[in-house]
Amino acid sequence: MPTLEDTLKSLARRILAMDEDELVRLIPKYRKRMDNFTPTQEWEESVIIYLIINGYRVKSAQFVEER
């Protein structure tokens, strides 16, 4: 049975394999949902998705800066 850390690592690998431009295009959609607070699972998921995409962007910016 996979551990929580195994699951997170698997998720990270899957996200890293995605197209960055496509992810970035999703930011306004999830930012809007996040800004419109409702105590629902959809709102919670929107916050996590928004932060994941921004984490990807931070990683990319750091990668470019270090080159």
N, C-alpha and C positions, 0 to 999 in steps of 0.2 A: 504494500500500500504506500503510495507516494506521500512524502511529508509536505507540509506547507511550503517549506523552502524549495523542494523539488517542483512543486506546482508553480511557484513564482518564477523560478528559473526557466521553466518551460514556456510560460507566458512571455517572459522577456525575449527569449529566442524567437518566438512567433512574431512578436511585434517588431523586432529588429529586421525580420525578413520582409516586412511590409514596405510599400512605397511611401517614402516620406512626404512627397507632395500630396498624395491622397489623404494621408493622415492630417496634414496641415489644413486641408480644405474642410475637414470636419470640425475644426476649432470653433468657428462661429456658432454652429448648431449646438454644440455641447456647452459653450459659454452661455448662450441664451437660456438653455434649460437650467443650467446651474444657477444663473442669476434670478430665475423665477422660482424661489424656494417653495416647495411643497413637501410635506413630510411623507414622501412616498419612496418606494424602492427605485422607481424610474429616476427620481431626482438624485438619489444616492449613487446610482450607476452613472449618471451623467457627470457627477463630480469626479468619480474615479476615472472615467474615460478622459475627461478634460485634463486631469493631472497626468495621466499616462502619456497622452499626446505631448503635453508640455515637457514632460521628462525626456521624451524622445528628442524634442527640439533642443533642450539643454545639452543632451549628450552630443548631438550633432554640432552645436556651436563650440563646445569644448574640444571636440575632435579637430575642427577647423583651426581653432586658435593654437592648438599644440603642434600643428604641422609646420 
